[in-house]
Amino acid sequence: MRSLSSLIHSSRDSNELARSLEAVLESGMVIAVRDSGGRFVQSSRAYGQALGTDEDVRGNIRLEGQRFFSPDGRELPLREHPSHIARTTGEPQRNVLIGVRRAAAEAWFKISYMPVDRGPEGWSTLSIGADITAEWTRMRAAEVDAARGRQLVDLALRVAGRRSTPERIAGALVETIAASLGGTSLYLLIRDQTDLRVIAVRNAFGPRIDATSTSVPLTDEDASRWYSGVTHVNLDVRDTDVYGGKVAMEWMTKPGSLVIVPVPNPAGEAPRAALVASAEAHHAFTTQQIEALEQAAQLISPALDFEAPAAVAA
């Protein structure tokens, strides 16, 4: 079966419109022709490029493992896909925003699905649009940044001008910044001499922390990170990495990513508290999420009300 590009190219000498269509294909427009059963007949190279594949889609309704999403992130079943609606109803679906995911690839399109001819299984359709992945990603990032900013303002309003127990601070974190971390866990750690008291802000995966508040020993490895006062980021946790007195493989649910953000000590001494975010997946935290945790640590620092522990040499 000849490609859409070759079909148009072969008729360019006898059809002036073909030369214009050839230019459209080269412009990077996403174009696909489906038969009355919804199977791809032809598609432009830009469609595969947007999905990071050079596989031939012809004869398939979708590529194996392909999933479709609406702008609000909801996965679309086949019956709600705009191409299916156009094929079964004969009604054009114009300027639709749709996301396509397959394995690690994700693309977003603004695309129209136009019925062409009625066939034995429905309408054959022509879809034409543009890959807007870069623009969509920037827009979503701006929205996330704005939401995170509102959460930090909310946290500041909750803790400003008052002293609160670590448990109350944890409650304020639950209702604000924790939401920006997605399906990850967040803990508030309080240093008490040689132990760390762990308060679970949100325990998103597995019983790694069995109670709302518990204690773990402050090991040499933990202490070196703790007293540095610098954010510790490990987005690829190995089984042999030591945290909380255990190697990672000893935890009931091993974290793949870990971020430890010391809460500054207003007295200028070693930090007495830290925010710890963890996730099962590797590379789970973005730079923006880590920055938000650091900003949250700055905000809660003057509000934490607990008796200062005895000085411990770094």
Residue pairs with C-beta under 8 A, 6 or more apart in sequence:
1 58
2 10
3 42
4 25
4 31
4 33
4 42
4 43
4 44
5 22
5 25
5 44
5 45
7 42
8 18
8 21
8 22
8 25
9 18
9 22
11 18
12 18
12 19
12 22
24 31
25 31
25 44
25 45
25 46
28 46
28 130
28 131
29 44
29 46
29 128
29 129
29 130
30 44
30 46
30 47
30 50
30 109
30 111
30 127
30 128
30 129
30 130
30 131
31 43
31 44
31 46
31 47
31 126
31 127
31 128
32 40
32 42
32 43
32 44
32 47
32 57
32 126
32 127
32 128
33 40
33 41
33 42
33 43
33 116
33 124
33 125
33 126
33 127
34 40
34 41
34 83
34 87
34 124
34 125
34 127
35 41
35 119
35 121
35 124
36 87
36 117
36 118
36 119
36 120
36 121
36 122
36 123
36 124
37 61
37 119
37 121
37 122
38 61
38 83
38 84
38 87
38 121
38 122
39 58
39 59
39 60
39 61
40 57
40 58
40 59
40 60
40 61
41 58
41 124
42 58
43 57
43 58
46 131
47 57
48 54
48 55
48 57
49 131
50 100
50 107
50 109
50 131
50 133
51 63
51 66
51 100
51 102
51 105
51 107
52 105
53 63
53 102
53 105
55 63
57 63
61 78
62 68
63 102
65 102
65 103
66 100
66 101
66 102
67 75
67 100
67 101
67 102
68 75
68 76
68 81
68 98
68 99
68 100
68 101
69 75
69 76
69 98
69 99
69 100
69 101
70 76
70 97
70 98
70 99
71 97
71 99
76 98
78 84
81 98
82 93
82 96
82 98
82 111
82 113
83 93
83 113
83 125
83 127
85 91
85 93
85 113
86 92
86 93
86 113
86 114
86 115
86 123
86 125
87 115
87 121
87 122
87 123
87 124
87 125
88 122
88 123
89 123
90 115
90 118
90 123
91 115
92 112
92 113
92 114
92 115
93 112
93 113
94 112
95 110
95 111
95 112
95 129
96 110
96 111
96 112
96 113
96 129
97 108
97 109
97 110
97 132
97 136
98 108
98 109
98 111
99 106
99 107
99 108
99 109
99 136
100 106
100 107
100 108
100 109
101 107
106 133
107 131
107 133
108 131
108 132
108 133
108 136
108 137
109 129
109 130
109 131
109 132
110 129
110 130
110 132
111 127
111 128
111 129
111 130
112 127
112 128
112 129
113 125
113 126
113 127
114 125
114 126
114 127
114 128
115 123
115 124
115 125
116 123
116 124
116 125
116 126
117 123
117 124
118 124
141 288
144 180
144 288
145 288
147 180
148 177
148 180
148 288
148 292
151 176
151 177
151 179
151 180
151 292
152 176
152 177
152 292
152 295
152 296
152 299
154 175
154 176
155 172
155 173
155 176
155 177
155 296
155 299
155 300
156 299
158 172
158 175
158 176
159 169
159 172
159 299
159 300
159 303
160 299
160 303
162 303
163 303
163 304
163 305
164 172
164 303
164 304
164 305
165 305
165 306
166 188
166 190
166 197
166 199
166 273
166 304
166 306
167 199
167 213
169 188
169 300
169 303
169 304
170 188
170 199
170 200
170 201
172 300
173 186
173 188
173 201
173 275
173 296
173 300
174 201
174 202
176 296
177 186
177 292
177 293
177 296
178 186
178 201
178 202
180 289
180 292
181 202
181 277
181 285
181 289
182 284
183 204
183 205
183 279
184 202
184 204
184 205
184 257
184 277
184 278
184 279
184 284
184 285
185 200
185 202
185 203
185 204
185 205
185 208
185 209
185 277
185 278
185 279
186 201
186 202
186 204
186 275
186 276
186 277
187 198
187 199
187 200
187 201
187 209
187 275
187 276
187 277
187 278
188 198
188 199
188 201
188 273
188 274
188 275
188 276
189 196
189 197
189 198
189 199
189 273
189 274
189 275
189 276
190 196
190 197
190 199
190 272
190 273
190 306
191 197
191 218
191 226
191 270
191 271
191 272
191 273
191 274
191 309
192 215
192 309
193 309
193 310
193 312
194 217
194 218
194 312
195 215
195 216
195 217
195 218
196 215
196 216
196 217
196 218
196 222
196 244
197 213
197 214
197 215
198 209
198 213
198 214
198 215
198 216
198 244
199 212
199 213
200 209
200 211
200 212
200 213
203 209
204 279
205 253
205 279
205 280
206 252
206 253
206 280
207 252
207 253
208 251
208 252
208 253
208 255
208 278
216 244
216 245
217 244
217 245
218 226
219 242
219 244
219 245
221 242
221 243
222 242
222 243
222 244
222 245
223 314
225 232
225 260
226 260
226 262
226 270
226 271
226 274
227 270
227 271
227 314
228 262
229 262
229 264
229 270
229 271
230 262
231 259
231 260
231 261
231 262
231 290
231 293
231 294
232 258
232 259
232 260
233 258
233 259
233 260
233 285
233 290
234 241
234 257
234 258
234 259
235 256
235 257
235 282
235 283
235 284
235 285
236 256
236 257
236 282
236 283
237 248
237 254
237 255
237 256
237 257
237 258
237 282
238 248
239 247
239 248
239 249
239 254
240 247
240 248
240 249
241 247
241 248
242 248
243 255
243 258
248 254
248 255
253 280
254 280
255 278
255 279
255 280
256 279
256 280
256 281
256 282
256 283
256 284
257 278
257 279
257 281
257 282
257 283
257 284
257 285
258 276
258 277
258 278
259 276
259 277
259 278
259 285
259 290
259 293
260 274
260 275
260 276
261 274
261 275
261 276
261 277
261 290
261 293
261 294
261 296
261 297
262 271
262 273
262 274
262 297
263 271
263 272
263 273
263 274
263 275
263 297
263 300
263 301
263 304
264 271
264 297
264 298
264 301
265 271
265 272
265 301
266 301
266 302
267 308
269 311
270 312
270 314
272 304
272 306
272 308
272 309
273 300
273 301
273 304
274 297
275 293
275 296
275 297
277 285
277 289
277 293
279 285
